[in-house]
Amino acid sequence: MKKPYKPNLVEYTKSSTKRKKPSDTPTPIIDPNTGLPYSGRTVVPWDEQKTLPKRFHESGEGTWPALKIIGERGSGKRKEYLLEWEPHPYTNETFRPDWVRIFCMHTEDGRQ
């Protein structure tokens, strides 16, 4: 004789197939040297940059002095350096390191 049919009484929840929306406030990236988050700014306005000491505006608009090279990749014309940027002299903001191609770099005495 067959057993009577018993429905499975265990409930389940259907998971959503929609993607989760990113949070409105991104998680800050922390500077390992200071333990503080990097600045959210990627560009310092030229009007502000002109008021800073000479080394921060002598190369022109859209430039910022590098503190040191912390990595390199590629070779030849495609060589790039990972640069740690000078902190802002008045606000002490630190800027996130960035990969820069070799043709964008100048030495202190003006040579490329």
NUVEX-514079 format. One record per residue (C-alpha): residue in one letter; x, y, z. Coordinates in nm, 2 decimals, m for minus. Example, Ala and Ser with C-alpha at 12.3 -4.5 7.8 and 13.67 -1.06 7.14 Angstrom:
! residues 2
a/1.23/m0.45/0.78
s/1.37/m0.11/0.71
This chain:
! residues 112
m/0.00/0.00/0.00
k/0.13/0.35/m0.09
k/0.20/0.61/0.17
p/m0.03/0.91/0.16
y/0.11/1.23/0.01
k/0.24/1.47/0.26
p/0.33/1.82/0.13
n/0.67/1.96/0.24
l/0.58/2.20/0.51
v/0.92/2.37/0.52
e/0.89/2.73/0.40
y/1.15/2.89/0.19
t/1.22/3.24/0.08
k/1.30/3.33/m0.27
s/1.61/3.54/m0.30
s/1.60/3.85/m0.51
t/1.77/3.84/m0.85
k/1.81/4.22/m0.85
r/2.15/4.36/m0.81
k/2.22/4.54/m0.48
k/2.26/4.91/m0.51
p/2.59/5.06/m0.40
s/2.57/5.26/m0.08
d/2.55/5.63/m0.12
t/2.87/5.68/0.09
p/3.16/5.49/m0.05
t/3.40/5.32/0.19
p/3.71/5.55/0.22
i/4.05/5.42/0.12
i/4.29/5.45/0.41
d/4.65/5.59/0.38
p/4.87/5.32/0.54
n/5.13/5.58/0.65
t/4.89/5.81/0.84
g/4.59/5.58/0.91
l/4.37/5.86/0.78
p/4.15/5.84/0.47
y/4.27/5.98/0.14
s/4.12/6.31/0.03
g/3.81/6.28/m0.19
r/3.94/6.55/m0.41
t/4.13/6.45/m0.73
v/4.21/6.81/m0.84
v/4.31/7.11/m0.63
p/4.15/7.42/m0.79
w/4.41/7.65/m0.96
d/4.30/7.96/m0.76
e/4.38/7.76/m0.44
q/4.70/7.61/m0.58
k/4.84/7.96/m0.66
t/4.82/8.05/m0.29
l/5.04/7.76/m0.19
p/5.42/7.75/m0.17
k/5.61/7.77/m0.50
r/5.67/7.40/m0.55
f/5.30/7.34/m0.56
h/5.23/7.57/m0.86
e/5.56/7.62/m1.04
s/5.48/7.35/m1.30
g/5.15/7.50/m1.39
e/4.78/7.43/m1.36
g/4.68/7.06/m1.32
t/5.01/6.95/m1.17
w/5.10/6.84/m0.82
p/5.44/6.75/m0.68
a/5.52/6.39/m0.61
l/5.67/6.28/m0.27
k/5.82/5.95/m0.40
i/5.79/5.67/m0.65
i/5.64/5.36/m0.48
g/5.61/5.13/m0.77
e/5.66/5.08/m1.14
r/5.52/4.87/m1.42
g/5.56/4.83/m1.80
s/5.87/4.90/m2.01
g/5.98/5.14/m2.28
k/5.73/5.40/m2.38
r/5.46/5.23/m2.18
k/5.65/5.26/m1.85
e/5.43/5.39/m1.56
y/5.52/5.48/m1.20
l/5.30/5.47/m0.90
l/5.35/5.80/m0.73
e/5.28/5.91/m0.37
w/5.18/6.27/m0.38
e/5.29/6.55/m0.15
p/5.02/6.62/0.12
h/4.84/6.95/0.10
p/5.06/7.20/0.30
y/4.77/7.37/0.48
t/4.50/7.11/0.52
n/4.73/6.81/0.54
e/4.51/6.62/0.30
t/4.68/6.32/0.15
f/4.60/6.22/m0.20
r/4.56/5.87/m0.33
p/4.87/5.73/m0.51
d/4.82/5.72/m0.89
w/4.99/5.55/m1.19
v/5.16/5.81/m1.42
r/5.33/5.76/m1.75
i/5.69/5.85/m1.78
f/5.64/6.13/m2.03
c/5.43/6.32/m1.77
m/5.71/6.33/m1.52
h/5.97/6.61/m1.47
t/6.26/6.62/m1.23
e/6.33/6.90/m0.98
d/6.57/7.07/m1.22
g/6.31/7.07/m1.50
r/6.45/6.78/m1.71
q/6.21/6.50/m1.82
